[in-house]
Amino acid sequence: MKRLLIILLVIATVPAIASKGTTGIGDKATLTDIKMLDVSGEKVSLADVTKENGLLVLFSSNTCPFVMQWQDRYPEIKNWADQHKVGMIVLNSNYGNRDGVDSYDAMKKLARENNYNFHYVVDEDSKIANEFGGQTTPHAFLFDSDQKLVYKGALDDNYKSADGVKKAYVKDAIESLSNDNEIAVAETKPVGCSIKRKTN
């Protein structure tokens, strides 16, 4: 168990070496009109999902141990976002695993079994992840109504236990955003598995 934890921690700190872009706090979202295949079969873009107060973009995957720990909180975050008029979309950018554990069929199965109540889409060729500088699964990017980035990083401070969370970074940022308040913590270190980009 100790060895597994060490391996997971090493994975969590691996940088996204193929990441091309980095969207910083205050930068505007790009590639917002690209249509992506959702597990429902429809195609949606970031612009389609954006609501009155902004948009939460979450990079995720099917089998990462950190995602497995956090994904029970995804529907709750979606409901919280809805309450505060913020859209939410989850992207699978693991294009290097598209023929394996992160296939479209596997995405549909995961969404069905875990009652996903949000768009879970295929980020083809990891385009959005590369543009934003997404590093891990999960990795959250919160944009305001002007499409400017106001928060990026981890969902909260405890991937192991929802009950043990002391700082709910994303939920707190969404609440502050909807109330036109400054985001107290605008950036945290993402914790998770590295995004598996396509290699040539």
C-alpha positions as CSV (number, residue, x, y, z in Angstrom):
1,M,0.0,0.0,0.0
2,K,2.8,2.4,0.9
3,R,4.5,1.6,-2.4
4,L,1.3,2.3,-4.3
5,L,0.9,5.6,-2.5
6,I,4.4,6.6,-3.5
7,I,3.7,5.7,-7.1
8,L,0.5,7.7,-7.1
9,L,2.3,10.7,-5.7
10,V,5.0,10.5,-8.4
11,I,2.3,10.3,-11.1
12,A,0.6,13.3,-9.6
13,T,3.7,15.5,-9.9
14,V,4.6,14.5,-13.5
15,P,4.2,17.6,-15.7
16,A,2.3,17.5,-18.9
17,I,5.4,17.5,-21.1
18,A,3.4,17.8,-24.3
19,S,1.4,20.7,-23.1
20,K,1.7,23.6,-25.6
21,G,-0.3,26.4,-24.0
22,T,-0.8,27.8,-20.6
23,T,-4.0,29.8,-19.8
24,G,-3.1,32.0,-16.9
25,I,-5.4,33.8,-14.4
26,G,-7.1,36.7,-16.3
27,D,-6.5,35.1,-19.7
28,K,-9.5,34.6,-22.0
29,A,-10.7,31.1,-22.9
30,T,-9.9,30.0,-26.5
31,L,-11.1,27.3,-28.8
32,T,-14.6,27.8,-27.2
33,D,-16.5,26.9,-30.4
34,I,-14.9,23.5,-31.1
35,K,-17.7,20.9,-31.1
36,M,-16.8,17.8,-29.0
37,L,-18.6,14.4,-28.9
38,D,-20.5,14.0,-25.6
39,V,-21.4,10.6,-24.1
40,S,-25.0,11.4,-25.0
41,G,-24.1,11.3,-28.7
42,E,-24.5,15.0,-29.3
43,K,-21.7,17.4,-30.0
44,V,-21.2,20.5,-27.7
45,S,-18.7,23.2,-27.4
46,L,-17.5,25.2,-24.4
47,A,-19.6,28.1,-25.6
48,D,-22.7,25.9,-25.7
49,V,-22.3,25.0,-22.0
50,T,-21.4,28.5,-20.7
51,K,-24.0,30.1,-18.4
52,E,-24.7,33.6,-17.2
53,N,-21.9,33.6,-14.6
54,G,-19.3,31.6,-16.5
55,L,-18.0,28.1,-17.1
56,L,-16.2,25.3,-15.2
57,V,-14.0,23.2,-17.4
58,L,-12.7,20.0,-15.8
59,F,-10.2,17.7,-17.4
60,S,-10.8,14.1,-16.3
61,S,-10.5,10.4,-17.3
62,N,-11.9,7.0,-16.8
63,T,-9.4,5.1,-14.6
64,C,-7.1,7.5,-12.9
65,P,-7.1,6.6,-9.1
66,F,-7.4,10.3,-8.2
67,V,-10.5,10.6,-10.5
68,M,-11.9,7.5,-8.8
69,Q,-11.6,9.2,-5.4
70,W,-13.0,12.5,-6.6
71,Q,-15.7,11.6,-9.1
72,D,-18.4,11.1,-6.5
73,R,-18.1,14.8,-5.9
74,Y,-18.6,15.8,-9.6
75,P,-22.4,15.7,-9.6
76,E,-22.5,17.8,-6.4
77,I,-20.2,20.3,-8.0
78,K,-22.4,20.4,-11.1
79,N,-25.5,21.1,-8.9
80,W,-23.5,23.8,-7.1
81,A,-22.5,25.3,-10.4
82,D,-26.1,25.2,-11.6
83,Q,-27.3,27.0,-8.5
84,H,-24.8,29.8,-9.2
85,K,-25.5,30.0,-12.9
86,V,-22.2,28.5,-14.0
87,G,-21.9,25.9,-16.7
88,M,-19.9,22.8,-16.3
89,I,-18.3,20.4,-18.8
90,V,-15.9,17.5,-18.3
91,L,-13.3,16.7,-20.9
92,N,-11.5,13.4,-21.5
93,S,-8.2,14.5,-23.1
94,N,-6.4,11.2,-22.7
95,Y,-6.0,10.8,-26.5
96,G,-3.1,8.5,-26.0
97,N,-5.5,6.0,-24.4
98,R,-8.4,6.5,-26.8
99,D,-8.2,3.0,-28.1
100,G,-8.0,1.6,-24.6
101,V,-9.2,2.6,-21.1
102,D,-10.3,6.0,-22.3
103,S,-12.3,4.9,-25.3
104,Y,-15.6,6.6,-26.1
105,D,-17.5,3.4,-25.1
106,A,-15.6,3.3,-21.8
107,M,-16.5,6.9,-21.2
108,K,-20.2,6.2,-21.8
109,K,-20.1,3.2,-19.4
110,L,-18.4,5.3,-16.7
111,A,-20.9,8.1,-17.1
112,R,-23.8,5.7,-16.9
113,E,-22.5,3.8,-13.9
114,N,-21.7,6.9,-11.9
115,N,-24.8,8.9,-12.8
116,Y,-22.9,11.8,-14.5
117,N,-25.3,14.7,-14.7
118,F,-23.0,16.8,-16.9
119,H,-21.5,16.8,-20.4
120,Y,-18.6,14.3,-20.6
121,V,-16.9,14.9,-23.9
122,V,-14.0,13.7,-26.1
123,D,-11.2,16.3,-26.4
124,E,-9.8,15.1,-29.7
125,D,-6.0,15.2,-30.0
126,S,-6.0,16.8,-26.6
127,K,-6.6,20.2,-28.3
128,I,-8.3,21.9,-25.4
129,A,-5.9,20.4,-22.8
130,N,-2.9,21.6,-24.9
131,E,-4.4,25.1,-25.3
132,F,-5.2,25.6,-21.7
133,G,-2.2,23.8,-20.3
134,G,-4.2,21.1,-18.6
135,Q,-1.8,18.9,-16.6
136,T,-3.7,16.3,-14.7
137,T,-6.9,14.4,-14.3
138,P,-8.6,16.0,-12.6
139,H,-7.6,19.6,-13.3
140,A,-10.2,22.5,-13.0
141,F,-10.4,25.7,-15.0
142,L,-13.1,28.2,-14.0
143,F,-13.9,31.1,-16.3
144,D,-16.1,34.1,-15.6
145,S,-18.9,35.6,-17.8
146,D,-16.2,37.4,-19.9
147,Q,-14.5,34.1,-20.5
148,K,-11.6,35.1,-18.3
149,L,-9.9,32.5,-16.1
150,V,-10.5,33.2,-12.4
151,Y,-9.4,29.9,-10.9
152,K,-7.4,26.8,-11.9
153,G,-6.1,23.8,-10.0
154,A,-7.5,21.1,-7.7
155,L,-11.1,20.6,-6.8
156,D,-10.5,20.7,-3.1
157,D,-7.8,19.9,-0.6
158,N,-8.6,16.3,0.1
159,Y,-8.9,13.8,-2.7
160,K,-9.1,10.9,-0.3
161,S,-12.3,12.0,1.6
162,A,-15.1,14.4,0.9
163,D,-15.8,14.5,4.6
164,G,-12.2,15.6,5.2
165,V,-12.3,18.6,2.9
166,K,-11.3,21.8,4.6
167,K,-10.9,24.0,1.6
168,A,-13.4,23.4,-1.3
169,Y,-11.4,25.5,-3.9
170,V,-13.8,25.1,-6.8
171,K,-17.0,25.5,-4.9
172,D,-15.7,28.5,-3.1
173,A,-14.5,30.1,-6.3
174,I,-17.9,29.5,-8.0
175,E,-19.7,31.1,-5.0
176,S,-17.3,34.1,-5.0
177,L,-17.7,34.5,-8.8
178,S,-21.4,34.5,-8.7
179,N,-21.4,37.2,-6.0
180,D,-18.9,39.4,-7.8
181,N,-16.3,38.8,-5.1
182,E,-12.6,38.4,-5.5
183,I,-11.5,34.7,-5.6
184,A,-9.6,34.2,-2.4
185,V,-7.5,31.3,-3.8
186,A,-7.1,31.7,-7.5
187,E,-4.7,29.0,-8.2
188,T,-3.7,25.7,-6.6
189,K,-1.4,22.8,-7.7
190,P,-3.4,20.2,-9.6
191,V,-3.3,16.7,-8.1
192,G,-3.9,13.7,-10.3
193,C,-2.6,11.5,-13.1
194,S,-0.8,13.2,-16.0
195,I,-2.9,13.7,-19.2
196,K,-2.0,11.0,-21.7
197,R,-1.5,13.0,-24.9
198,K,-1.0,11.4,-28.3
199,T,2.7,10.6,-29.1
200,N,4.1,10.3,-32.6
